Amino acid sequence: MAHVEPAHLVELALGNATPSEADTEALRHVDECARCRDELGVLTRLVTAARTAQLVDLPTAPPERVWRRISGDLSPEPNTPGPPPRIRDRRRRALLALLALATALGVAVALRCLRERSRVVRGGVAP
């Protein structure tokens, strides 16, 4: 059996869908394949961390001087924008943190897909 698709591993880690025959097959493969088992473990830990995040776990905004330095480095114009507005609503901050985690997860999966595809292409096997 071929390795489990990264998107399918994400779905398994999330555990939101009703289990299907494809999930059973994928989990059977995960039991036998160290690489897929490790990847599912990483994704499961990431999902658990995101779901158990508390407000105190969220990063604080950097000092304004950091934002000014970044803005100055990116645009040499004298009218650089100020820092982004602070979000005071705790639910919105938590939602933004979860959105950032989901985005990071999506980027990680996409990078793994690209890396796997390039490995397969370099190995002489058609994708």
URCORGI-V416836 format. One line per field, one symbol per residue. psi: psi as a letter, one per 20 degrees, with the letter a starting at -180 (. if undefined). A space follows every 10 residues. Layout:
# URCORGI-V416836
psi = ???
This chain:
# URCORGI-V416836
psi = qrqpqhhhhg gghhkhqppr hhgggghggh hiohghgggh gghghggggh hjprhhiqqq qqqhhggggg ghhhojqhmq qaqqqqohph hhggghghgg ghghgggggg hgggggghgg ghijpq.
